[in-house]
């Protein structure tokens, strides 16, 4: 098993003390990002305020959005109920349309 190089000094003598990674060269300690990806069903989707969104949440649009390929504009403040989270660029399924979580906030 190999450990990632220290993000601070790039040292390769790092080890894992069961809670976090430790670099003996510069005493830097950090937790691996990979830990959160163990459960593949758990999508991490954050709204414009950095709050985690969950399946079934209600969200509000924070800005006017012009829909691609049409003249229709989604108005700021539009509410979408019972969202689903998906993997991808447009990571929130609002029923009729797919939106990016950065344009939404939890209602
Ligand atoms: Zn280091």
Backbone and ligand atoms as CSV (ligand in chain L), in Angstrom:
chain,resi,resn,atom,element,x,y,z
A,1,UNK,N,N,0.832,-1.195,0.000
A,1,UNK,CA,C,0.000,0.000,0.000
A,1,UNK,C,C,0.878,1.260,0.000
A,2,UNK,N,N,0.578,2.142,-0.897
A,2,UNK,CA,C,1.351,3.386,-0.958
A,2,UNK,C,C,0.514,4.552,-0.470
A,3,UNK,N,N,1.168,5.517,0.092
A,3,UNK,CA,C,0.478,6.692,0.604
A,3,UNK,C,C,0.781,7.888,-0.283
A,4,UNK,N,N,-0.152,8.820,-0.335
A,4,UNK,CA,C,0.073,10.012,-1.170
A,4,UNK,C,C,1.203,10.859,-0.610
A,5,UNK,N,N,1.886,11.556,-1.488
A,5,UNK,CA,C,2.940,12.462,-1.049
A,5,UNK,C,C,2.333,13.603,-0.241
A,6,UNK,N,N,3.117,14.136,0.650
A,6,UNK,CA,C,2.651,15.236,1.494
A,6,UNK,C,C,2.236,16.433,0.641
A,7,UNK,N,N,0.999,16.934,0.812
A,7,UNK,CA,C,0.555,18.078,0.011
A,7,UNK,C,C,1.300,19.359,0.346
A,8,UNK,N,N,1.979,19.363,1.479
A,8,UNK,CA,C,2.655,20.588,1.916
A,8,UNK,C,C,4.117,20.632,1.441
A,9,UNK,N,N,4.873,19.566,1.734
A,9,UNK,CA,C,6.294,19.598,1.381
A,9,UNK,C,C,6.637,18.580,0.299
A,10,UNK,N,N,5.591,17.827,-0.146
A,10,UNK,CA,C,5.775,16.830,-1.182
A,10,UNK,C,C,6.653,15.652,-0.741
A,11,UNK,N,N,6.863,15.526,0.558
A,11,UNK,CA,C,7.661,14.422,1.093
A,11,UNK,C,C,6.961,13.090,0.879
A,12,UNK,N,N,7.727,12.038,0.720
A,12,UNK,CA,C,7.140,10.728,0.425
A,12,UNK,C,C,7.192,9.761,1.600
A,13,UNK,N,N,7.612,10.233,2.773
A,13,UNK,CA,C,7.687,9.360,3.948
A,13,UNK,C,C,6.393,9.371,4.754
A,14,UNK,N,N,5.291,9.646,4.069
A,14,UNK,CA,C,4.016,9.772,4.772
A,14,UNK,C,C,3.492,8.425,5.242
A,15,UNK,N,N,2.662,8.447,6.266
A,15,UNK,CA,C,1.990,7.235,6.719
A,15,UNK,C,C,0.591,7.595,7.195
A,16,UNK,N,N,-0.213,6.556,7.445
A,16,UNK,CA,C,-1.587,6.776,7.876
A,16,UNK,C,C,-1.744,6.257,9.282
A,17,UNK,N,N,-2.230,7.088,10.198
A,17,UNK,CA,C,-2.346,6.656,11.596
A,17,UNK,C,C,-3.770,6.216,11.930
A,18,UNK,N,N,-4.505,5.751,10.937
A,18,UNK,CA,C,-5.886,5.259,11.002
A,18,UNK,C,C,-6.921,6.380,11.032
A,19,UNK,N,N,-6.525,7.589,11.369
A,19,UNK,CA,C,-7.465,8.709,11.347
A,19,UNK,C,C,-7.101,9.667,10.227
A,20,UNK,N,N,-5.811,9.875,10.067
A,20,UNK,CA,C,-5.373,10.853,9.071
A,20,UNK,C,C,-3.994,10.485,8.556
A,21,UNK,N,N,-3.617,11.163,7.481
A,21,UNK,CA,C,-2.264,11.002,6.957
A,21,UNK,C,C,-1.322,11.918,7.736
A,22,UNK,N,N,-0.108,11.452,7.908
A,22,UNK,CA,C,0.879,12.235,8.650
A,22,UNK,C,C,2.167,12.287,7.842
A,23,UNK,N,N,2.772,13.479,7.784
A,23,UNK,CA,C,4.077,13.629,7.146
A,23,UNK,C,C,5.120,13.850,8.243
A,24,UNK,N,N,6.035,12.903,8.431
A,24,UNK,CA,C,7.039,13.055,9.489
A,24,UNK,C,C,8.070,14.138,9.166
A,25,UNK,N,N,8.164,14.514,7.920
A,25,UNK,CA,C,9.175,15.499,7.541
A,25,UNK,C,C,8.814,16.912,7.995
A,26,UNK,N,N,7.529,17.278,7.807
A,26,UNK,CA,C,7.137,18.645,8.175
A,26,UNK,C,C,6.016,18.647,9.216
A,27,UNK,N,N,5.647,17.441,9.693
A,27,UNK,CA,C,4.628,17.309,10.746
A,27,UNK,C,C,3.233,17.713,10.284
A,28,UNK,N,N,3.031,17.780,8.965
A,28,UNK,CA,C,1.707,18.118,8.448
A,28,UNK,C,C,0.780,16.906,8.562
A,29,UNK,N,N,-0.478,17.165,8.933
A,29,UNK,CA,C,-1.468,16.091,9.038
A,29,UNK,C,C,-2.674,16.459,8.199
A,30,UNK,N,N,-3.233,15.484,7.495
A,30,UNK,CA,C,-4.415,15.773,6.685
A,30,UNK,C,C,-5.231,14.497,6.507
A,31,UNK,N,N,-6.484,14.681,6.202
A,31,UNK,CA,C,-7.346,13.526,5.952
A,31,UNK,C,C,-7.493,13.340,4.454
A,32,UNK,N,N,-7.528,12.101,4.009
A,32,UNK,CA,C,-7.648,11.831,2.582
A,32,UNK,C,C,-9.038,12.141,2.088
A,33,UNK,N,N,-9.100,12.798,0.935
A,33,UNK,CA,C,-10.395,13.124,0.342
A,33,UNK,C,C,-11.136,11.856,-0.062
A,34,UNK,N,N,-10.397,10.820,-0.373
A,34,UNK,CA,C,-11.003,9.601,-0.905
A,34,UNK,C,C,-11.971,8.946,0.067
A,35,UNK,N,N,-11.794,9.220,1.344
A,35,UNK,CA,C,-12.613,8.571,2.357
A,35,UNK,C,C,-14.108,8.764,2.082
A,36,UNK,N,N,-14.466,9.966,1.638
A,36,UNK,CA,C,-15.873,10.285,1.418
A,36,UNK,C,C,-16.441,9.542,0.212
A,37,UNK,N,N,-15.574,9.002,-0.627
A,37,UNK,CA,C,-16.065,8.371,-1.848
A,37,UNK,C,C,-16.303,6.869,-1.692
A,38,UNK,N,N,-16.125,6.378,-0.494
A,38,UNK,CA,C,-16.342,4.953,-0.253
A,38,UNK,C,C,-17.736,4.522,-0.663
A,39,UNK,N,N,-18.719,5.326,-0.298
A,39,UNK,CA,C,-20.093,5.013,-0.649
A,39,UNK,C,C,-20.409,5.694,-1.975
A,40,UNK,N,N,-20.447,4.908,-3.031
A,40,UNK,CA,C,-20.601,5.494,-4.358
A,40,UNK,C,C,-21.985,6.068,-4.607
A,41,UNK,N,N,-22.953,5.648,-3.808
A,41,UNK,CA,C,-24.301,6.173,-3.988
A,41,UNK,C,C,-24.456,7.569,-3.388
A,42,UNK,N,N,-23.497,7.942,-2.569
A,42,UNK,CA,C,-23.575,9.217,-1.865
A,42,UNK,C,C,-22.981,10.329,-2.713
A,43,UNK,N,N,-23.832,11.063,-3.410
A,43,UNK,CA,C,-23.356,12.189,-4.206
A,43,UNK,C,C,-23.230,13.418,-3.315
A,44,UNK,N,N,-22.115,14.115,-3.453
A,44,UNK,CA,C,-21.936,15.351,-2.704
A,44,UNK,C,C,-22.311,16.507,-3.614
A,45,UNK,N,N,-23.481,17.084,-3.366
A,45,UNK,CA,C,-23.945,18.209,-4.172
A,45,UNK,C,C,-24.229,19.374,-3.243
A,46,UNK,N,N,-23.583,20.496,-3.508
A,46,UNK,CA,C,-23.761,21.665,-2.655
A,46,UNK,C,C,-24.455,22.780,-3.406
A,47,UNK,N,N,-25.278,23.533,-2.677
A,47,UNK,CA,C,-25.954,24.661,-3.312
A,47,UNK,C,C,-25.029,25.877,-3.321
A,48,UNK,N,N,-25.567,27.013,-3.755
A,48,UNK,CA,C,-24.742,28.221,-3.920
A,48,UNK,C,C,-24.165,28.707,-2.595
A,49,UNK,N,N,-24.773,28.316,-1.497
A,49,UNK,CA,C,-24.275,28.727,-0.186
A,49,UNK,C,C,-23.350,27.692,0.434
A,50,UNK,N,N,-23.111,26.606,-0.293
A,50,UNK,CA,C,-22.250,25.560,0.234
A,50,UNK,C,C,-22.975,24.565,1.128
A,51,UNK,N,N,-24.313,24.660,1.179
A,51,UNK,CA,C,-25.079,23.678,1.951
A,51,UNK,C,C,-25.266,22.402,1.144
A,52,UNK,N,N,-25.200,21.279,1.822
A,52,UNK,CA,C,-25.401,20.008,1.136
A,52,UNK,C,C,-26.860,19.848,0.738
A,53,UNK,N,N,-27.071,19.429,-0.502
A,53,UNK,CA,C,-28.428,19.145,-0.961
A,53,UNK,C,C,-28.682,17.653,-0.881
A,54,UNK,N,N,-29.932,17.298,-0.607
A,54,UNK,CA,C,-30.307,15.893,-0.524
A,54,UNK,C,C,-31.445,15.605,-1.484
A,55,UNK,N,N,-31.581,14.328,-1.816
A,55,UNK,CA,C,-32.712,13.905,-2.637
A,55,UNK,C,C,-34.007,14.320,-1.943
A,56,UNK,N,N,-34.941,14.873,-2.723
A,56,UNK,CA,C,-36.235,15.231,-2.153
A,56,UNK,C,C,-36.293,16.643,-1.605
A,57,UNK,N,N,-35.163,17.359,-1.630
A,57,UNK,CA,C,-35.152,18.743,-1.150
A,57,UNK,C,C,-35.949,19.648,-2.086
A,58,UNK,N,N,-36.375,20.788,-1.537
A,58,UNK,CA,C,-36.927,21.852,-2.352
A,58,UNK,C,C,-35.855,22.921,-2.495
A,59,UNK,N,N,-35.717,23.455,-3.712
A,59,UNK,CA,C,-34.687,24.465,-3.946
A,59,UNK,C,C,-35.264,25.671,-4.676
A,60,UNK,N,N,-34.572,26.791,-4.536
A,60,UNK,CA,C,-34.950,28.017,-5.231
A,60,UNK,C,C,-33.837,28.417,-6.189
A,61,UNK,N,N,-34.247,28.969,-7.332
A,61,UNK,CA,C,-33.280,29.478,-8.294
A,61,UNK,C,C,-32.766,30.831,-7.786
A,62,UNK,N,N,-31.448,31.056,-7.845
A,62,UNK,CA,C,-30.907,32.307,-7.299
A,62,UNK,C,C,-30.654,33.357,-8.359
A,63,UNK,N,N,-30.846,33.016,-9.618
A,63,UNK,CA,C,-30.674,34.020,-10.679
A,63,UNK,C,C,-31.527,33.634,-11.882
A,64,UNK,N,N,-31.794,34.626,-12.731
A,64,UNK,CA,C,-32.508,34.328,-13.967
A,64,UNK,C,C,-31.633,33.450,-14.848
A,65,UNK,N,N,-32.226,32.422,-15.391
A,65,UNK,CA,C,-31.473,31.530,-16.263
A,65,UNK,C,C,-32.187,31.406,-17.596
A,66,UNK,N,N,-31.437,31.671,-18.661
A,66,UNK,CA,C,-32.014,31.489,-19.991
A,66,UNK,C,C,-31.846,30.026,-20.373
A,67,UNK,N,N,-32.929,29.425,-20.817
A,67,UNK,CA,C,-32.850,28.025,-21.205
A,67,UNK,C,C,-32.208,27.903,-22.572
A,68,UNK,N,N,-31.242,27.001,-22.642
A,68,UNK,CA,C,-30.564,26.771,-23.914
A,68,UNK,C,C,-31.548,26.310,-24.969
A,69,UNK,N,N,-31.431,26.869,-26.157
A,69,UNK,CA,C,-32.249,26.414,-27.269
A,69,UNK,C,C,-33.683,26.886,-27.212
A,70,UNK,N,N,-33.983,27.848,-26.349
A,70,UNK,CA,C,-35.328,28.393,-26.335
A,70,UNK,C,C,-35.271,29.825,-25.827
A,71,UNK,N,N,-36.353,30.553,-25.972
A,71,UNK,CA,C,-36.379,31.931,-25.517
A,71,UNK,C,C,-36.916,32.015,-24.096
A,72,UNK,N,N,-37.216,30.873,-23.534
A,72,UNK,CA,C,-37.789,30.833,-22.194
A,72,UNK,C,C,-36.736,31.190,-21.141
A,73,UNK,N,N,-37.149,31.974,-20.182
A,73,UNK,CA,C,-36.248,32.340,-19.095
A,73,UNK,C,C,-36.822,31.859,-17.772
A,74,UNK,N,N,-36.007,31.153,-17.030
A,74,UNK,CA,C,-36.417,30.745,-15.696
A,74,UNK,C,C,-36.131,31.893,-14.746
A,75,UNK,N,N,-37.141,32.312,-14.030
A,75,UNK,CA,C,-36.988,33.471,-13.166
A,75,UNK,C,C,-36.331,33.112,-11.834
A,76,UNK,N,N,-35.506,34.058,-11.384
A,76,UNK,CA,C,-34.926,33.953,-10.057
A,76,UNK,C,C,-36.054,33.754,-9.031
A,77,UNK,N,N,-35.877,32.849,-8.125
A,77,UNK,CA,C,-36.893,32.605,-7.102
A,77,UNK,C,C,-37.825,31.458,-7.448
A,78,UNK,N,N,-37.698,30.943,-8.689
A,78,UNK,CA,C,-38.510,29.792,-9.079
A,78,UNK,C,C,-38.196,28.620,-8.149
A,79,UNK,N,N,-39.254,27.954,-7.687
A,79,UNK,CA,C,-39.053,26.867,-6.735
A,79,UNK,C,C,-39.197,25.520,-7.423
A,80,UNK,N,N,-38.267,24.641,-7.101
A,80,UNK,CA,C,-38.344,23.277,-7.613
A,80,UNK,C,C,-38.471,22.341,-6.424
A,81,UNK,N,N,-39.450,21.465,-6.501
A,81,UNK,CA,C,-39.697,20.560,-5.384
A,81,UNK,C,C,-39.189,19.161,-5.683
A,82,UNK,N,N,-38.827,18.491,-4.609
A,82,UNK,CA,C,-38.488,17.071,-4.710
A,82,UNK,C,C,-37.406,16.806,-5.748
A,83,UNK,N,N,-36.274,17.467,-5.588
A,83,UNK,CA,C,-35.182,17.310,-6.548
A,83,UNK,C,C,-34.524,15.943,-6.419
A,84,UNK,N,N,-33.839,15.560,-7.486
A,84,UNK,CA,C,-32.994,14.367,-7.455
A,84,UNK,C,C,-31.572,14.782,-7.790
A,85,UNK,N,N,-30.626,14.098,-7.188
A,85,UNK,CA,C,-29.217,14.411,-7.428
A,85,UNK,C,C,-28.650,13.432,-8.435
A,86,UNK,N,N,-27.880,13.955,-9.362
A,86,UNK,CA,C,-27.285,13.111,-10.392
A,86,UNK,C,C,-25.813,13.443,-10.547
A,87,UNK,N,N,-25.108,12.536,-11.173
A,87,UNK,CA,C,-23.702,12.740,-11.464
A,87,UNK,C,C,-23.570,13.522,-12.748
A,88,UNK,N,N,-22.791,14.578,-12.749
A,88,UNK,CA,C,-22.578,15.280,-14.002
A,88,UNK,C,C,-22.483,16.766,-13.821
A,89,UNK,N,N,-22.383,17.450,-14.951
A,89,UNK,CA,C,-22.224,18.892,-14.963
A,89,UNK,C,C,-23.473,19.564,-14.404
A,90,UNK,N,N,-24.620,19.162,-14.909
A,90,UNK,CA,C,-25.900,19.622,-14.373
A,90,UNK,C,C,-26.348,18.571,-13.372
A,91,UNK,N,N,-26.060,18.828,-12.114
A,91,UNK,CA,C,-26.151,17.765,-11.113
A,91,UNK,C,C,-27.440,17.738,-10.311
A,92,UNK,N,N,-28.389,18.577,-10.671
A,92,UNK,CA,C,-29.658,18.552,-9.961
A,92,UNK,C,C,-30.796,18.349,-10.962
A,93,UNK,N,N,-31.539,17.277,-10.765
A,93,UNK,CA,C,-32.684,16.963,-11.608
A,93,UNK,C,C,-33.919,17.591,-10.981
A,94,UNK,N,N,-34.443,18.645,-11.636
A,94,UNK,CA,C,-35.579,19.375,-11.084
A,94,UNK,C,C,-36.894,18.914,-11.699
A,95,UNK,N,N,-36.915,17.733,-12.242
A,95,UNK,CA,C,-38.140,17.236,-12.859
A,95,UNK,C,C,-38.118,17.496,-14.343
A,96,UNK,N,N,-38.562,18.709,-14.733
A,96,UNK,CA,C,-38.602,19.041,-16.156
A,96,UNK,C,C,-37.225,19.317,-16.728
A,97,UNK,N,N,-36.366,19.878,-15.898
A,97,UNK,CA,C,-35.049,20.267,-16.399
A,97,UNK,C,C,-33.933,19.870,-15.435
A,98,UNK,N,N,-32.717,19.875,-15.985
A,98,UNK,CA,C,-31.526,19.618,-15.192
A,98,UNK,C,C,-30.827,20.953,-14.942
A,99,UNK,N,N,-30.433,21.193,-13.705
A,99,UNK,CA,C,-29.761,22.448,-13.385
A,99,UNK,C,C,-28.474,22.203,-12.621
A,100,UNK,N,N,-27.629,23.225,-12.617
A,100,UNK,CA,C,-26.393,23.151,-11.831
A,100,UNK,C,C,-26.698,23.622,-10.408
A,101,UNK,N,N,-26.147,22.917,-9.455
A,101,UNK,CA,C,-26.419,23.253,-8.061
A,101,UNK,C,C,-25.924,24.647,-7.685
A,102,UNK,N,N,-24.950,25.169,-8.430
A,102,UNK,CA,C,-24.412,26.488,-8.094
A,102,UNK,C,C,-25.429,27.601,-8.332
A,103,UNK,N,N,-26.499,27.312,-9.086
A,103,UNK,CA,C,-27.539,28.317,-9.331
A,103,UNK,C,C,-28.736,28.132,-8.414
A,104,UNK,N,N,-28.608,27.235,-7.451
A,104,UNK,CA,C,-29.736,26.910,-6.586
A,104,UNK,C,C,-29.400,27.135,-5.128
A,105,UNK,N,N,-30.437,27.332,-4.330
A,105,UNK,CA,C,-30.220,27.312,-2.886
A,105,UNK,C,C,-31.360,26.544,-2.247
A,106,UNK,N,N,-31.067,25.943,-1.138
A,106,UNK,CA,C,-32.046,25.144,-0.421
A,106,UNK,C,C,-33.211,26.031,0.020
A,107,UNK,N,N,-34.433,25.560,-0.219
A,107,UNK,CA,C,-35.601,26.354,0.125
A,107,UNK,C,C,-35.946,26.204,1.606
L,1,ZN,ZN,ZN,5.396,17.237,4.628
